[in-house]
Amino acid sequence: MNKQRIFITGGSGFIGSRLIDRWLQQGHLITVLSRRPEWVAQRWSGQVAAVSAFQQLSGSFDVLVNLAGEGIADSRWTRARKAELFDSRVALTADLARWATLTGQRFKVVLSGSAIGYYGGFADDSISLNEQASAGSDFAARLCAEWEQAAAPLKELTERFLVLRTGVVLGADGGMLKRLKLPFSLGLGGVIGDGRQVLSWIGLEDYCRAVDFLLDGQISGAVNMTAPQPQSNRTFTQALSAALHRPALMPIPAFVAKAAFGEMSVLLLQGQKVMPECLTAAGFQFEQPHLHDLLSHIYHH
């Protein structure tokens, strides 16, 4: 990808910050929307411009990457928390589309975030989902569908428009693994429910490589950002325990998960077997397609 002017929301998060590291090495000019512009300036030694509101932006951009959103599994889904999740995804994306329209932006490519929760939750691997699968009906699915709908006006402002339906991104310094490392290191990890629910995952480095692949390519539309070998919760538990050389001694029965997490327990007790058909059909090569190898690499290299 030639030198581009990139505007990213969610750039100070787990995924966004790694993308920015890569893009700086590639020589791109980057602007971030962040609630912590001072932190952005410090984190990248002034190499990245930062604004806290769309009104502070000036000029035009070649690439828009919209990844903003509060962590969906960070706390129970109270009414207030659901509103925060909605505002940080749907409302922010609607504001983004409004700013882009009013300022006459014309992008080469837009990548807007979503998640595999779009497809709804399933208790086992009986259904395989590609990008043409229909939306689910639970809260996470409705949230993703509205998120994607809020981004739809951006289609008219760009040569190519993509929606990134992201699975569970695995990396050492954030996301799910950051939350699980301590309990699993103490031998307190375990299978959740019956362990048959499927985890559709992707390594952080492969995710960032896939983003660059999409920016350089010709694909449009929805793209499943997952590795080609989703695994059950039981297999993931065994793999993480093996990578950390600790036993997994604390299974979590379904009724305990429901009592502890309420409605949010569906994220633990259900999953999605999501296949990255668009990426593989376009020739993207995963460097970390195997879960055991990825976890071993993360914790031993």
SVG drawing of the C-alpha trace seen along z (x, -y; Angstrom):
<svg xmlns="http://www.w3.org/2000/svg" viewBox="-34 -22 45 53">
<polyline fill="none" stroke="black" stroke-width="0.4" points="0.0,0.0 1.4,-3.4 1.6,-6.2 -1.9,-7.0 -3.7,-9.4 -5.5,-7.1 -8.2,-8.1 -8.9,-5.5 -11.4,-5.3 -10.6,-2.9 -6.9,-3.4 -5.9,-3.4 -7.4,0.1 -5.8,3.5 -6.2,4.0 -6.0,0.4 -2.7,-0.3 -1.1,2.6 -2.4,1.5 -1.0,-2.0 2.4,-0.5 2.4,1.3 1.2,-1.7 3.9,-4.0 6.5,-1.5 5.0,-1.6 5.2,-5.4 1.5,-6.3 0.1,-9.5 -2.3,-8.6 -5.0,-10.5 -6.9,-8.9 -10.2,-9.7 -9.6,-9.2 -10.9,-10.2 -7.3,-10.4 -5.5,-12.5 -2.6,-13.3 -2.0,-9.6 -1.9,-9.1 0.7,-11.8 2.8,-10.2 2.3,-6.6 3.6,-7.4 6.0,-10.2 4.0,-12.8 4.0,-10.7 0.2,-10.3 -2.3,-13.1 -5.2,-12.8 -8.6,-14.5 -11.3,-14.0 -14.2,-15.1 -15.0,-14.9 -15.3,-18.7 -11.6,-19.0 -10.7,-17.2 -9.5,-19.1 -8.6,-18.0 -9.4,-14.8 -8.4,-11.2 -7.7,-8.3 -8.6,-5.5 -11.1,-5.2 -10.9,-2.4 -13.8,-2.5 -13.0,-0.1 -14.4,-2.1 -16.5,-0.3 -16.6,0.5 -15.7,4.1 -18.8,6.2 -17.7,8.7 -16.2,6.2 -19.2,6.1 -22.8,7.3 -25.4,6.2 -27.4,3.8 -29.6,1.3 -27.0,-1.3 -24.2,0.9 -26.3,1.8 -26.7,-1.9 -22.9,-2.4 -22.4,0.4 -24.9,-1.1 -23.5,-4.6 -19.9,-3.5 -20.7,-1.6 -24.0,-2.6 -24.2,-6.2 -20.5,-6.9 -20.6,-5.3 -23.7,-7.4 -21.8,-10.5 -18.8,-9.4 -21.0,-8.9 -22.6,-12.3 -19.2,-14.1 -17.9,-12.4 -21.0,-13.4 -21.0,-17.0 -17.3,-17.5 -17.4,-15.9 -15.0,-13.1 -14.2,-10.8 -12.3,-7.7 -10.4,-5.1 -11.5,-2.4 -13.6,-2.2 -13.3,0.6 -16.0,0.5 -16.2,2.7 -18.7,5.3 -18.4,8.7 -19.3,12.4 -22.0,11.9 -23.9,10.6 -24.8,14.3 -26.3,15.0 -25.2,17.7 -25.2,21.5 -24.7,24.2 -22.5,26.4 -20.8,26.6 -23.8,27.9 -24.0,24.8 -21.1,23.4 -21.4,19.7 -20.0,17.7 -20.4,14.1 -23.8,14.8 -25.4,16.2 -28.3,14.3 -28.2,12.2 -29.2,13.6 -31.8,12.2 -30.2,11.9 -28.8,8.7 -25.3,9.0 -26.7,9.8 -29.0,6.8 -26.2,4.6 -24.0,5.7 -26.8,5.4 -27.5,1.8 -23.8,1.1 -23.5,2.2 -26.6,0.2 -25.2,-2.9 -22.1,-2.6 -24.2,-2.1 -24.1,-5.8 -20.4,-5.6 -20.8,-3.3 -21.7,-6.3 -18.4,-8.1 -15.9,-5.5 -14.6,-3.4 -14.7,-0.2 -16.7,0.4 -16.0,3.4 -17.5,4.5 -15.1,6.5 -17.0,9.1 -14.4,9.8 -14.0,13.0 -12.1,13.3 -8.7,11.7 -5.9,13.5 -2.7,11.7 -0.5,11.4 -1.2,7.9 -5.0,7.5 -8.4,8.9 -9.6,12.2 -6.1,13.7 -5.2,10.8 -8.2,11.5 -7.7,15.3 -4.0,15.4 -4.1,14.9 -6.9,17.4 -5.4,20.0 -1.9,19.5 -3.3,20.2 -5.0,23.4 -8.4,21.8 -9.4,22.0 -11.9,24.6 -14.4,25.7 -17.5,23.5 -20.9,25.3 -20.6,28.5 -17.6,27.1 -19.2,27.7 -19.8,24.0 -17.4,22.9 -14.8,20.1 -14.0,18.5 -10.7,16.8 -7.9,15.1 -4.3,14.2 -3.6,10.5 -0.8,10.5 -3.0,12.3 -5.8,9.9 -3.5,6.9 -2.1,8.6 -5.6,9.3 -6.5,5.6 -3.6,4.6 -4.5,7.3 -8.0,5.9 -6.7,2.3 -4.6,3.4 -7.1,5.7 -10.3,5.5 -12.8,7.1 -16.0,5.3 -18.8,6.2 -18.7,8.2 -15.6,10.1 -15.3,12.7 -12.1,11.9 -11.5,15.3 -8.9,18.1 -10.0,21.1 -10.0,23.6 -12.5,22.5 -12.4,24.7 -14.7,25.7 -14.5,24.2 -13.2,27.5 -10.3,27.6 -9.5,23.9 -9.3,24.6 -7.0,27.5 -4.8,25.5 -4.5,22.5 -3.7,24.8 -1.1,26.6 0.5,23.4 0.7,22.1 1.7,25.5 -1.1,25.4 -4.0,27.7 -7.6,26.4 -9.2,27.4 -12.3,25.1 -15.1,25.9 -17.9,23.4 -21.3,25.1 -23.9,23.3 -26.1,22.4 -23.1,20.7 -22.3,18.7 -25.9,17.6 -26.0,16.6 -22.7,14.7 -23.1,13.0 -26.8,12.7 -27.8,12.2 -24.1,11.7 -23.6,15.4 -24.7,16.2 -21.2,15.0 -19.7,17.8 -22.3,20.6 -22.9,20.1 -20.6,19.5 -20.4,19.3 -18.6,21.6 -17.5,18.8 -15.5,19.4 -13.3,16.7 -14.5,17.6 -13.9,14.1 -10.3,14.0 -9.4,17.5 -11.1,17.1 -9.1,13.9 -5.8,15.8 -5.0,14.5 -2.5,16.8 -2.8,17.2 0.5,17.4 -1.1,18.7 -4.0,21.0 -3.6,23.5 -4.8,22.6 -2.2,24.7 0.7,23.3 -0.5,19.7 -0.9,20.0 2.5,21.7 4.1,18.9 2.4,16.2 3.6,17.7 7.0,19.1 8.4,16.5"/>
</svg>
